[in-house]
């Protein structure tokens, strides 16, 4: 009886979130045995469940006990190679909701261990722990996405239970505090109260894409929001978790979503605007290899049908995204925003220079010139004119005064301290008048 009960507990606590909730990436699935060994190919979910379940066969040695007044029964819930050590903190709860609250408080503070005292009837204690865990772990995708390994065990008699937990995370409490502090400062610099929610989401997308290079070669875990923020590099999980944090702080309802591209695990976000949900994939909006000044919008506020062309996910785990209201963003490349206007290279029209009215969603061609590396300064749009040898060019926002400024292949334009910087065979600058 106890052997069977312990087996059920292991499956519920450590496999259920993968199969039913769909809230972990391929790395979280494979990392039960070694977090640092990141899998690049995702096996089918049911196959992975079968593999893990098979490791707990009828021959598995599990301690059994009988319930009595004098001796507590012990049940073990653990991930392989993740033993539970003595807890460092302890609180007391009396019902399932309080238990879920307590678990979440430890998870969200990135506490490595916990001890919770449960006072009350333990007749259905295994179910209480299971449901409290599931409720706590689903509260915040940002917290859940950063959990690396976790183990839970409990001891109980008829009227009390002691629940022990040990967790490891993709970032330390100090790194989590770094993200909290710096995200707030960043948002104060890139988002204004007068912005619409769409503009706020765009500001988050633009910041992450323009400040991050996709890479797994990082000092800290490339899967964490900390690494994407502090090292300006990381992989999809880190991109999506940082976006989740930023969007939440801006008051944008968001969900952390895990799915696949082909057989590869992938993570991105859902955002809710005007009562409708949309997909936001900051990773796929970031060109690879990294291109200075390039921010894409092909995966910005996308509906399910469009997203499903190259992404897949467990649809029942997440709200539906059916609106195509913002599809006009999807052909935008190398954007330069001036007030409510967005000047961009149009992927749907041979990269010609267009202007988008962000309030109305209306676009029009500004010139027949093909434009990349677009920036704005002092009443002029500067760009590399790929219709003419990628020479440096400028044009007025109304389409007048187009002019070629050099005769060299020019790229990587940016403005700083009243100078236009660009690269030909070397880094150069030009004073802006």
N, C-alpha and C positions, 0 to 999 in steps of 0.2 A: 504493500500500500504506500509506504513512505518513499520507496524507490520511484514509483510511478508519479507521485505527487511532486517530488523534487525535479524530475524530468520535465513535467509540465511547466513548472516555474521558470526553468532556464529558457525554454522556448518562448514563453510569453514575454518575459522581460527583455530578452536580448535579440530575438528574431522578429517579433511582432512589429517594432518600429520600421524595420526594413520592408517587410512585405505589405503591411496594411497602411502604414502612414507614408511610406515613400519619402522619408525626410533625411536620408543619408546618401552621401556620394559613394562612388566605387571605392574610394580610399577608406571610408568608414566601414564598409562591408568587409574588406580584406584585412583591415588592420587589427582585428581581434587578436591575431597572433603576433603581429609586428607592425606597429603604427608607422614606422619609418620606411617599410617596404611598400611603396605605393603601386598598386596594380594599375596597368594601363588598359587592360581589356576586361570588361565586365561580363561575367558569366550570367546566365539567366538567373533571375531571383529565386525561382523555385528550386533550381539546381543547387544554389548556394545554401538555401535552407535545408535541403536534403543532406548536403555534406555535413553541415554543423549538427543536424539532428542525429545523423548516423554516428557521430563521435560519442554520443551519449546512449549507448546501446543497453540492452538488458544486463550486460555484464559490467556495466559501469559501477565502480565502487562508490556508493553514496551512503553516508552515515544514517542509520535509522534510529528512531527513538519512540518511546510511548509517552503519552501525556499523563502526567500524574501531579499530585499536589506537591510532591517533594522534589521532582526533577523536571526542569524545563525541557520542552522539545526544541530541537534545533533543526532548521532548514537552511540550506545553502543555495544562494543564487549567485553564480559567478561566471565571468568570462575566463576562458583558458589563459593562464599566465598572468592573471590580474587578481592576486590575493587581496583580501580585505585586511587592513591593518587597524590598529587601535585608533578610534576616532579622536578628533581634537575638539569637538564641540558637541553639546547635547542640549536638546530642548524637549519639552513635553507636549503631547497632543492628545486629544480625546475623541477625534472622529476623522473620517476620511478626508474631508476638506482641509482640516488643519494639517493633516499629514502631507497632502499635496502642496500646501502652502510652504511647509517646512522644507520639503525636498527642493521645491523651486528656489527658495531663498538660498540654499547651499549651491545649487547649480549656477544661479545667476551671479553669485559672488565668486565663482570659480574656486570654491573651497575643495581641497583634495579629499577630505574625509568628512563624514558626519555620523552622529549618533542621535537617534530620535527615540524617545520613550513614549510608547503608546499605552494609555490607560483606558481600559474598557474591555468589553467582551471580545475574546479572540476566537470565537466560534468560526468566523469566516475571515480570519486574519490574512490568509494568503490572497483572497480576492480583494480585500481592502488595500493591501500593499500594491497589488497589480494595478488596480484602477487609479490609485493615487499617483503612482509612477507615470502611468500613461497620461493623466491629466497634467501633471507637472511638466513633463517633457514636451508636450504640445503647445505650451503657453507662448513660447518665444523661439522662433526659428533661429534667431541670432545666437542664443544660448545653446540650443540643441546642436546647431551646426558646428559649434566649437568643442563639443564633447568628443574626446578621443576614445577612451576606454572607461567602462564603469562596471562596478560590481556591487551587489546588494546581498546581505544575509540577515537573518533575524532569529531571535530566540524568544520563546514565549511560554507562558503558563495560561491558566484559564482567564485571568483578569488583566494581565499586562504583557507587553511585548517590547523588546528592544531591537531596533532596526539599525543596522550598520551599513554605511556606504563608503565606497572609495571611487573617486573619479580622477581621470587625467584629462587634460584639455590641450587644445592646439596653441594656447597662449597662457602665460602666467597671469596671476592677479595684477601684477605690476603692468604688464603689457595691456591688459584689459583696461586699466585705469588710464593708460596713455591714450588709448583709442577714445575713451570717453571725453577726456579733456581736449584733445586735438580736433576731434570731429566737431565739437561745439564751436571752436575758433574758426574752423574752415567754413562752416555753414554761415557764420556771421559775415564772412568775407565774400561769399559767392551767392547768397540768397537774401533777397530783400522782402520785407513784409508786403510790399505792393505787388509782388510776383503772383501770377496765377499758379495753381498746383501743377499744371503742365510745365510751366517754366521752372518750377522748383525741381521736378523730376529731371528735366533737361540739364539743369545746373549740376545735379548729382552725377548723371551720366557723363557729362563733359569733364567734370573734375577727375573722376576715376580714370576715364580713358586717357586723358591728356597727361596724367601724372603717373601712369603705371605701364610697365612693360610685362607682357606675359612671359613668365619664366618659372621654373622650379628650382633654379640655382639661387637660393636665398639662405641667409644665416638662420633665420627662424623658420617656422613651418610656412611654406608657401600657400597653405590652405587657410590661413588665418587673416582676419581683418587687420590685425596689427602689422603683419609683414607687408601687406599691400600698402598700408598707410605709411609706415616708417621706412621701409626699404624700397618703396615704389616698384615693387615687383611681386609676382605671385601667380596663382592659377585660379580657375573659375570659382572655386569655393570661396577663396579670399575676396575676390571681386564682389561676389553676390552678398557675402556677409557684411562687408563694408558698406555696400549700397543699402542693405537692410537697416543698418544702424543709422545712416544719414537720413534715409527716408522717414524712419520712425521719428527722429528728432524734429523733422520738418512737419510733422503731423500728417504724413501721408500713410494711409493704411497699406500695409505691404505683407507679403508672404515670401518666405524662402522656399524655393522649389527645387527639387532634385529630379533629374530624369537622365536621358541618354541622348547622345548623338551617335547614331549607329549602335555599336556595342560599348562605347566609351561613356563612363559616368560623367555627368555634367550638372552644373548648378547655375541657377539664375533667379530672377525675382518676378513676382506678380505685384502690380500696384493698382490701387482703386482710385479712379478719377470720375467724378460726376455720377457715382453709382455703378460704374462699369469697371470690370477688371481688364488689365492689359499685361502682356508679358514685357519684361525689360531684361535684356541680356547684355550687360556692360562688357562682358568678356568678348562676345562676338561683335560688339561695336568698336573694339580696339583692333586695328589692323596688325597682322603678324606677317613679316617682322615689323617692329614698331616704326611708325612714320611720324616724325615730328609735326605737330600741328594738325594731324588727321584724326577727326572724330567722326565716326559713322553712325547712322541711325536706321540701318536695315532691321535691327532688332530692338527698336525703340517704340513702345506702346503698340504691341503686335497682338492680333487676335489669334485664337486657337488654330484656326484653319491654316493661316499663314505660317505660324510657328511649327506646326506639325509637318511641314514640308521637309524639315531636316532635324527636328527635335522630337523626342517622345517622352512621355511621362505617364504616371498612373492618374488618369483624368479624374477618377472618383475621389482622389485625395485633395483636390484643389477646386476652387470656384471656376466656373466657366468664363472664358473671355471671348465674347462674340462681336464686340464693336470694332468697326474699321474706321472710326472717326479720324484717327491721326495717321492714316496711311500715307499722307502727303509728305511725311518726314522720311520715308524709307529710301528715297533716292538721293538724300543729302550726303555730301562728302566735303571735307575741308571747309567747314562752315566758319563764317565770321559774322557775329551778331552785332548789329547797330540798332539800339533801341528795340523796337518790335519787328525789325527786318532781319532776315537771315540770308546772307549772300553765300552761295555755295556752288560747288561743282556738281552738276546733275548727272548721276550715273545712268539715267534713262535716256539722256540726250547727248551721248558722246562727250561727257564731262564739260559741257558748255556752261558758262557762268550764268547763274539764275539768281533771282531774288524772291524770297518767300515772305509774305505778310503773315506773321505768326498769330495774329488775331483772327484773320479770316481763313487761313489755310490756302490762300491763292498764291500761285507762283507765276512768274513770267521770265522770259529770257532777257538778260541784260545786254549780251553781246554774243556773236557767233564764235568768239574765241574760246578755246578749251582752257580751263583754269584749274590749277591746283595750288596748294600752299597759300590760301587766301587769308589776308589780314586787313584790318581797317586802321587808318590813322589820319587825323587832321583833314577830314572831308574827302579822302581818297580810299579806294579799294585797291590794294596791291596784290599781285598774284604772279605765278609762273605761267606764261602763255605757251601752252603746249601746241598751239596752232602755229607758233613761230619759234621753234627751237627751244622751248622752255625758257625763253628770255624773260627777264623781269619786266613787268608792265604795271600800269595803273589806269584806273577808270573812275569817274565820278559815280556815286550811288544812283544817279538818274540815268546812267548809261552814256553820258557824254564825256568827251575829252580823253578817249582812250589813247595811250601813248606807250611806246616801247622805251625802256630805260637803259638797257644794256644789250650786248650781243653774246651772252654766255649762258650756258645751261645753269639755271638757278633753282634752288630748292631751299626748304627749311626756313621759311620767312617767319620772323617774329619781331615785335616792337618792344623796345625797352629804352627808357630815359631819353625820349625824343630822337631815337635813332631806329632805322629799319635795318635789322640784321638779316643776312642771307648767306647761303653757301654756293659758291661756284666751284673752283678748284681749291678754294680756301674760304674761311669765314671772312665776310666783309660787312661793312656797315655804311649807311647813307643817312645823312642828317635830314630830318623831316622838317619841312618849312610850314 
